[in-house]
Amino acid sequence: IRVLRSGERLFYLPDHDYGRNKSVFVPFFAIDDACTTTGTSILAYTSKCAIIPGSGFRNDEGKYEIIADKCIEADYPQKDEVAAAAYMNKYVEEVILRAPEQWMWLHKRYKTMQDETEPKGIRYK
């Protein structure tokens, strides 16, 4: 937060499953209750920073193109953690669909289950 308040930039990955702590369960693709971090809204609200989503894609020449999308500050519901997490998941879905073959499908995006009777840190078998 100190970095953001000082005007520096921060690269943050909102599409990872960081576990139940500071997370909510909102839709992500066909999963209705994907564990999703609330970190984006916490960082935005606490530091008063702008959110400029970005992504990177490998082009036909094998080089990477970095894309900075427009600032989402006006549309982003940062005071509502559930709505903010759902908003970011929708954005990430749109980015993935630009080149689905380039997203890291093997990472364990759905490892945390909503059912709290499941052991924390449940792993794929």
ROZAFI-182915 format. One record per residue: residue in one letter; x negated, y negated, z of N, C-alpha, C, O in turn. Coordinates in steps of 0.02 Angstrom, whole numbers, padded with zeros to 5 digits, always signed. Last residue first. Layout:
N
aXYZXYZXYZXYZ
...
//
This chain:
125
k+00320+01711-00319+00292+01778-00311+00263+01802-00376+00237+01858-00380
y+00291+01544-00267+00316+01591-00317+00284+01659-00304+00227+01663-00281
r+00309+01499-00095+00270+01506-00157+00306+01553-00204+00346+01595-00184
i+00357+01380+00026+00371+01443-00009+00335+01444-00076+00332+01392-00110
g+00340+01279+00116+00284+01296+00074+00294+01361+00037+00245+01395+00019
k+00441+01347+00245+00410+01289+00213+00350+01312+00172+00314+01358+00192
p+00560+01478+00214+00498+01454+00246+00469+01395+00208+00471+01392+00147
e+00732+01435+00211+00674+01462+00176+00612+01437+00211+00611+01381+00236
t+00821+01360+00275+00805+01423+00307+00748+01458+00272+00718+01505+00298
e+00848+01251+00197+00798+01243+00248+00782+01307+00286+00734+01309+00325
d+00868+01248+00030+00889+01287+00088+00835+01285+00141+00781+01313+00132
q+00797+01190-00073+00838+01148-00031+00860+01183+00033+00869+01151+00084
m+00624+01238-00093+00695+01251-00100+00735+01205-00054+00710+01185-00001
t+00482+01201-00183+00518+01188-00121+00593+01195-00133+00621+01163-00176
k+00441+01227-00316+00421+01273-00262+00460+01262-00197+00469+01309-00159
y+00455+01172-00444+00515+01191-00406+00499+01236-00346+00540+01278-00328
r+00333+01150-00504+00377+01093-00494+00436+01109-00448+00464+01064-00417
k+00195+01211-00516+00252+01234-00476+00298+01177-00456+00300+01157-00398
h+00140+01211-00686+00134+01188-00617+00200+01200-00580+00253+01198-00610
l+00168+01253-00814+00147+01304-00767+00141+01277-00695+00137+01317-00649
w+00196+01144-00894+00252+01185-00870+00231+01235-00817+00273+01258-00779
m+00138+01004-00921+00109+01061-00886+00164+01103-00854+00177+01098-00794
w+00181+00951-01086+00191+00947-01013+00163+01010-00981+00166+01063-01011
q+00171+00974-01220+00113+00946-01187+00122+00938-01111+00075+00920-01076
e+00289+01018-01273+00233+01065-01275+00172+01039-01237+00125+01077-01224
p+00371+00906-01272+00378+00956-01219+00320+01006-01217+00305+01034-01164
a+00367+00758-01306+00319+00810-01328+00319+00865-01275+00271+00871-01237
r+00481+00695-01264+00444+00666-01321+00395+00716-01350+00383+00717-01410
l+00522+00760-01149+00555+00777-01212+00523+00745-01274+00538+00766-01330
i+00446+00694-01052+00431+00764-01069+00460+00782-01137+00428+00816-01177
v+00514+00571-01048+00444+00574-01069+00426+00645-01091+00395+00654-01143
e+00639+00612-00999+00634+00579-01065+00563+00581-01092+00552+00592-01151
e+00601+00662-00873+00632+00706-00922+00625+00676-00993+00608+00712-01040
v+00558+00543-00814+00509+00596-00827+00537+00645-00878+00500+00669-00921
y+00683+00476-00804+00629+00448-00844+00578+00502-00863+00558+00508-00921
k+00747+00563-00715+00776+00552-00782+00722+00523-00829+00716+00544-00886
n+00665+00546-00603+00670+00612-00635+00697+00605-00706+00674+00639-00752
m+00691+00412-00573+00625+00431-00596+00626+00499-00630+00591+00510-00680
y+00828+00424-00535+00808+00379-00589+00740+00400-00617+00731+00405-00678
a+00818+00507-00424+00855+00530-00483+00836+00489-00544+00829+00516-00599
a+00749+00419-00339+00718+00483-00358+00752+00511-00421+00718+00535-00466
a+00846+00317-00327+00780+00302-00355+00745+00366-00378+00714+00366-00431
a+00952+00383-00264+00962+00355-00331+00895+00341-00365+00887+00351-00425
v+00885+00413-00143+00913+00466-00184+00922+00442-00256+00902+00476-00303
e+00845+00286-00091+00796+00337-00107+00822+00392-00152+00786+00416-00196
d+00882+00131-00125+00920+00193-00119+00874+00251-00140+00866+00263-00200
k+00798+00028-00156+00823+00032-00087+00864+00095-00073+00879+00110-00016
q+00771+00038-00294+00719+00055-00246+00743+00060-00173+00711+00094-00133
p+00833+00068-00429+00868+00061-00364+00823+00077-00305+00836+00125-00269
y+00783-00023-00570+00763+00028-00522+00796+00018-00454+00788-00035-00424
d+00804-00126-00659+00852-00070-00658+00840-00021-00601+00884+00019-00586
a+00698-00215-00638+00767-00240-00636+00818-00183-00629+00869-00192-00596
e+00579-00133-00651+00596-00167-00589+00670-00188-00585+00701-00179-00533
i+00517-00070-00752+00585-00048-00735+00612-00083-00673+00664-00062-00646
c+00424-00129-00888+00434-00131-00816+00507-00113-00801+00553-00138-00833
k+00404-00018-01028+00423-00083-00998+00434-00075-00923+00451-00021-00898
d+00261+00094-01031+00330+00074-01047+00345+00008-01014+00305-00019-00976
a+00112+00128-01100+00142+00093-01043+00211+00070-01065+00218+00030-01112
i+00027+00266-01155+00085+00224-01168+00108+00193-01102+00122+00229-01054
i-00117+00323-01230-00087+00304-01167-00032+00254-01182-00043+00205-01218
e-00165+00457-01325-00136+00391-01327-00101+00379-01260-00062+00419-01237
y-00306+00556-01360-00251+00539-01316-00229+00467-01326-00270+00422-01334
k-00339+00657-01505-00356+00603-01459-00294+00586-01417-00238+00601-01436
g-00306+00745-01604-00337+00772-01543-00358+00719-01494-00392+00735-01445
e-00235+00695-01706-00308+00695-01716-00344+00722-01655-00406+00722-01653
d-00105+00691-01662-00123+00741-01713-00198+00746-01726-00222+00796-01753
n-00125+00655-01483-00099+00643-01551-00124+00697-01599-00159+00744-01579
r-00068+00683-01323-00120+00700-01371-00090+00692-01441-00037+00718-01456
f-00011+00555-01215+00004+00609-01262-00057+00620-01306-00092+00574-01325
g+00041+00490-01059-00012+00501-01108+00005+00561-01151+00031+00611-01127
s+00131+00355-00982+00121+00425-01000+00064+00430-01050+00043+00380-01079
g+00209+00251-00858+00164+00264-00914+00158+00339-00926+00177+00380-00884
p+00306+00120-00787+00293+00191-00801+00248+00199-00861+00249+00159-00908
i+00282+00005-00678+00273+00009-00750+00256+00082-00766+00199+00102-00759
i+00351-00083-00554+00341-00015-00576+00339-00015-00652+00388-00032-00686
a+00281-00207-00448+00318-00189-00508+00303-00117-00524+00249-00092-00510
c+00289-00211-00267+00254-00207-00331+00302-00192-00388+00357-00167-00377
k+00318-00220-00133+00350-00269-00178+00316-00269-00247+00314-00320-00281
s+00279-00124-00044+00227-00168-00071+00254-00224-00115+00217-00270-00133
t+00401-00061-00009+00354-00083+00042+00304-00134+00016+00288-00183+00050
y+00461-00030-00133+00496-00071-00083+00447-00101-00033+00452-00160-00016
a+00363+00050-00198+00391-00011-00230+00422-00057-00178+00410-00118-00180
l+00340+00154-00106+00286+00111-00127+00312+00045-00156+00286-00009-00141
i+00471+00208-00099+00438+00183-00038+00382+00135-00057+00376+00081-00028
s+00494+00248-00230+00535+00195-00202+00503+00166-00139+00508+00106-00127
t+00392+00346-00240+00395+00290-00287+00435+00233-00257+00413+00175-00260
g+00419+00441-00138+00361+00398-00135+00363+00338-00181+00338+00284-00163
t+00509+00536-00133+00536+00468-00127+00480+00417-00126+00491+00358-00114
t+00496+00680-00239+00467+00632-00192+00506+00566-00192+00532+00544-00243
t+00610+00812-00245+00581+00755-00280+00556+00704-00230+00592+00686-00183
c+00667+00969-00279+00634+00929-00227+00594+00874-00262+00550+00888-00302
a+00815+00986-00369+00742+00988-00372+00713+00943-00318+00732+00884-00313
d+00953+01031-00390+00925+01011-00325+00849+01020-00324+00822+01057-00282
d+00989+01071-00518+01028+01019-00484+00995+00991-00422+01007+00934-00402
i+00897+01098-00659+00898+01112-00587+00933+01055-00551+00911+00998-00554
a+00880+01063-00789+00938+01106-00773+00942+01123-00699+00987+01160-00679
f+00805+00910-00756+00825+00956-00810+00884+00998-00786+00934+00969-00764
f+00841+00881-00598+00783+00876-00643+00792+00930-00695+00788+00989-00679
p+00940+00805-00468+00933+00842-00531+00867+00828-00568+00842+00771-00569
v+00869+00807-00300+00909+00776-00353+00897+00815-00418+00850+00854-00423
f+00830+00798-00138+00846+00848-00189+00894+00818-00239+00952+00804-00223
v+00686+00708-00076+00758+00719-00080+00770+00771-00135+00724+00786-00174
s+00550+00679+00039+00578+00702-00025+00653+00707-00019+00681+00711+00036
k+00472+00671+00155+00480+00612+00112+00503+00632+00041+00479+00605-00009
n+00444+00841+00158+00429+00778+00192+00431+00720+00142+00395+00721+00092
r+00456+00952+00072+00516+00920+00100+00503+00851+00131+00547+00808+00130
g+00338+00939-00069+00368+00970-00010+00425+00928+00018+00440+00874-00008
y+00302+00880-00186+00259+00868-00129+00285+00899-00065+00258+00886-00011
d+00303+00917-00345+00341+00938-00286+00293+00932-00227+00248+00973-00218
h+00283+00785-00466+00258+00841-00427+00304+00856-00368+00338+00811-00343
d+00314+00670-00535+00345+00733-00558+00318+00794-00521+00329+00850-00543
p+00251+00551-00505+00314+00566-00471+00345+00633-00490+00398+00650-00463
l+00093+00506-00480+00129+00558-00516+00194+00576-00481+00193+00613-00431
y+00014+00350-00505+00052+00393-00460+00092+00443-00500+00123+00424-00550
f-00107+00229-00496-00080+00282-00539-00048+00333-00493-00081+00358-00447
l-00106+00059-00465-00106+00125-00436-00074+00174-00485-00020+00160-00512
r-00197-00096-00466-00152-00047-00497-00159+00020-00462-00211+00037-00435
e-00198-00238-00354-00230-00184-00392-00176-00138-00420-00118-00140-00400
g-00141-00330-00270-00135-00342-00342-00169-00289-00385-00168-00294-00447
s-00135-00304-00139-00191-00347-00160-00191-00359-00236-00235-00393-00262
r-00031-00217-00130-00020-00286-00106-00076-00333-00127-00066-00393-00133
l-00095-00101-00177-00041-00133-00216-00030-00205-00195-00020-00249-00237
v-00186-00077-00072-00209-00086-00141-00157-00122-00183-00173-00169-00219
r-00099-00058+00036-00146-00114+00037-00171-00130-00034-00178-00188-00052
i-00042+00060+00000+00000+00000+00000-00044-00062+00000-00028-00113-00032
//
